[in-house]
Amino acid sequence: MSLHRELRFRALKDAPEQFGETLEEALARPREGWEALTASIVPPSTQAMFIAEVRGDPVGSVYAIDDVERKEIGRLGGMWVAPDQRRRGIGMALIEAAQGWARSSGKRHLRLWVACDSGAGRRLYERAGFLLTGAQRAFPGDPSRGIVEMDLRLRPGGENRG
């Protein structure tokens, strides 16, 4: 099984309420679908997936992808850190990796969607400098829940403002 697929399964098992995809949907994706998804985030693709490791074991991941409508915006998504590794700086390191990708890709903003009821995740993004854009919509697959968009304005040299 690919590392990408394994990490996605672990994330969906651990925190199914935080993702727009269900574990059942991920399990049903054929091998060719996983290969295409992985190819979309590894070189020579302009998009990326960053994986955090502790002593050689993968413990977290995040996607850094292009916004489909605006080339100056990068998107952060699918953030996950293993429960026993949380509050150790891994989430912030993954965000910083996505910021580096965005800057090197010429992006001026890094944006994400987060569940309204995602307390710890949202606080992490706020600590990283993300601010609410005012945009919100229904959570994918569950219209009783909402998601909000957050933005990080990227500045040269690493100093950011929401």
C-alpha positions in Angstrom: 0.0 0.0 0.0 1.3 3.5 -0.8 2.4 5.8 2.0 -0.1 8.4 0.6 -3.0 5.9 0.9 -1.9 4.7 4.3 -1.7 8.2 5.8 -5.1 9.1 4.3 -6.7 6.0 5.8 -5.1 6.7 9.2 -6.4 10.3 9.1 -9.9 9.2 8.1 -10.0 6.6 10.9 -8.8 9.0 13.5 -10.8 12.1 12.7 -13.6 11.3 10.2 -15.5 14.4 11.2 -12.8 16.6 10.0 -12.6 15.5 6.3 -15.0 15.9 3.4 -14.2 12.3 2.3 -15.2 9.2 4.3 -13.1 6.2 5.0 -15.5 4.1 3.0 -15.1 6.4 0.0 -11.3 6.2 0.3 -11.4 2.4 0.7 -13.5 2.2 -2.5 -11.1 4.2 -4.6 -9.5 1.9 -7.1 -5.7 1.5 -7.3 -5.7 3.6 -10.5 -7.5 6.4 -8.6 -4.8 6.4 -5.8 -2.1 6.4 -8.4 -3.6 9.4 -10.2 -4.1 11.3 -6.9 -0.6 10.6 -5.9 0.8 11.7 -9.3 -1.1 15.0 -8.9 1.0 15.9 -5.8 4.5 14.6 -6.5 7.1 16.0 -9.0 6.8 17.1 -11.7 3.4 18.3 -10.4 3.3 21.9 -9.2 1.3 20.7 -6.2 2.7 18.9 -3.2 2.0 16.7 -0.2 4.3 17.1 2.8 4.8 14.2 5.3 6.1 14.6 8.8 8.2 11.8 10.3 9.4 11.1 13.8 12.3 8.6 13.9 11.4 7.4 10.4 7.7 6.8 11.1 5.2 8.9 9.2 3.1 10.8 11.7 1.4 13.6 9.7 0.7 15.1 6.4 -0.8 18.0 4.5 -1.6 18.9 0.9 -0.5 22.1 -0.7 -2.4 22.6 -3.9 -3.2 25.3 -6.5 -6.5 27.2 -6.2 -8.5 26.2 -9.2 -9.7 29.8 -9.9 -6.9 32.1 -8.9 -3.2 31.4 -9.6 -2.0 33.7 -6.8 -3.7 31.6 -4.1 -2.5 28.3 -2.8 -4.6 25.9 -0.8 -3.7 23.9 2.3 -5.9 20.8 2.9 -6.1 17.4 4.4 -4.0 18.3 7.4 -3.5 15.5 9.9 -1.2 14.7 12.7 -1.2 11.3 14.6 -2.9 11.7 18.0 0.2 10.7 20.0 2.3 13.3 18.2 0.0 16.4 18.6 1.1 19.5 20.5 4.7 18.9 19.5 5.0 21.4 16.7 4.4 19.0 13.9 1.2 20.7 12.7 3.1 24.1 12.6 6.0 22.4 10.7 3.6 21.1 8.1 2.0 24.5 7.8 5.4 26.1 7.3 6.2 23.5 4.6 3.0 24.5 2.8 4.0 28.2 3.2 7.4 27.5 1.6 5.7 25.7 -1.3 3.3 28.6 -1.8 6.1 31.2 -1.8 8.2 29.2 -4.1 5.2 28.8 -6.4 4.7 32.6 -6.5 1.5 32.5 -4.4 0.5 35.6 -2.5 -2.0 33.9 -0.2 -2.4 30.5 1.4 -6.0 29.5 2.1 -7.9 26.7 3.7 -11.3 25.5 4.8 -11.8 24.3 8.4 -14.8 22.8 10.1 -16.5 25.4 12.4 -16.4 22.9 15.2 -12.7 22.1 14.8 -11.4 23.8 17.9 -7.8 22.6 18.0 -7.3 22.7 14.3 -8.7 26.2 14.0 -6.6 27.4 16.9 -3.5 26.0 15.2 -4.3 27.9 12.0 -4.9 31.1 14.0 -1.5 30.7 15.7 0.1 30.4 12.3 -1.5 33.8 11.3 -4.5 32.6 9.3 -7.6 34.9 9.5 -11.2 34.3 8.6 -12.2 35.5 5.1 -15.9 35.7 5.9 -16.6 32.9 3.4 -18.5 29.9 4.7 -20.4 26.9 3.4 -21.9 23.6 4.3 -19.5 20.8 5.3 -19.2 18.3 2.4 -21.6 15.5 2.9 -23.2 17.0 6.1 -25.2 20.2 5.5 -25.9 20.4 9.2 -22.3 21.4 9.8 -20.4 24.3 8.4 -16.9 25.1 7.3 -15.2 28.5 7.2 -12.4 29.8 5.0 -9.2 31.1 6.4 -6.4 33.1 4.7 -2.8 33.7 5.3 -1.3 36.6 3.3 2.3 35.6 2.3 5.0 38.2 2.5 8.5 37.9 1.2 11.0 36.8 3.8 8.7 34.7 5.9 6.7 37.3 7.8 3.0 36.7 7.3 -0.2 38.4 8.1 -3.7 37.1 7.8 
